């Protein structure tokens, strides 16, 4: 926070606006693909492609590799951040190959290796930094002398980085010039203690935890916008929700979940994925994947922000809109033991578990523990065999950390999933040593290994897949534990997964 504060105190407004936008996770159009960037660097610097690939494997990060391969400038002459982005990187998306190469050479001649590292990250849209949006918000709030919740709201919406926008963010407020701005989302924390520790059930609103896309529907100034938690405007992908907004009173902001929905039942998330990552969903998908917004909170009522009101009152006002909206139903329990019955119904109902929300809670910002909790059903699990591995990136460059797992079909192991998380550093080093000592073949950066290690994989669901040799794909696979007690021939068979297709 101190480092951010120092930067924003010193940076020119037009640079600070771009820095805040980037640090909060916003991206402009990809200027150059990683593949093209690597090809241009290899030919320009005179290195054979195989050597660039080997350097990439050793370094673990392509942007860093290319930044190190390019020669250092004799007299660095770096561009200001706003000029770099607005006049160099954004125009690259509309440039031909010759223009891209010319611009890249000019940027390399002007900037040091550290600066080139950042430039490569920005132009290929792979920029990541270990600072949360909440910390950026906190630093800016301290600088502007406002509450973090106020700053979080100012940073949302469809503002374009500029000195003018920066002045409004640091000294103004969200006003009519940005009628489509959403509110910061309030997030639940996993419940790690018994529900009985929460007091009387009557003090809590209980509802299903839906498995869709968290979203806010904003209806202001005759316009309807739909924002996801990732600050993406998805109204063009879900025109049905725009139609819903037109039936609502002006000055209304609703928090809810976008779900594929058919026959009074949520569709699997895999069905909803067909409408994601599209600027505009084709009309042919509408009958196949109908969607709804299941509403569970009201944040603005007739132009008045009501996030500070108790949830019970916000819910009462939301219910007054019920003829237009599909509400998330509230669930009743006599005592906390009844939650077990609800959880046992979750998979059949196509939900992830239940939400517990304190009825007197305000709608906060981010993940404030104590007011909203989530209780998820246990994930599906299978025991799978490690059959291949690849070296990781960043601080794990040089270690085999990306793993491929397989299940038995007949007498053969068939790959079913890749997983990158779930082991601690000591376990990763042990697996890395095993891979190096038991490599049976190489396919580029991928090393196949002797099938001796068994791991329990956890995942959220299964769907059919034509892209996978196994015919199925897991949702969110991760390593639950290393099964030191199980030999490879006792790992699960593929039909364990295929049998889940109808229920997972």
PyMOL commands that set and color helices and strands:
alter all, ss='L'
color gray80, all
select helices_A, chain A and resi 2-10+13-23+34-45+49-59+62-69+81-92+97-110+113-123+133-144+148-155+163-171+176-178+195-198+201-203+239-246+269-273+284-288+311-319+336-349+394-396+425-437+488-490+494-498
alter helices_A, ss='H'
color red, helices_A
select strands_A, chain A and resi 189-190+204-209+213-220+223-228+252-262+265-266+291-301+304-305+326-327+330-331+353-358+372-376+380-391+400-409+412-419+439-443+446-449+454-459+461-464+472-475+478-482
alter strands_A, ss='S'
color yellow, strands_A
deselect
rebuild
show_as cartoon
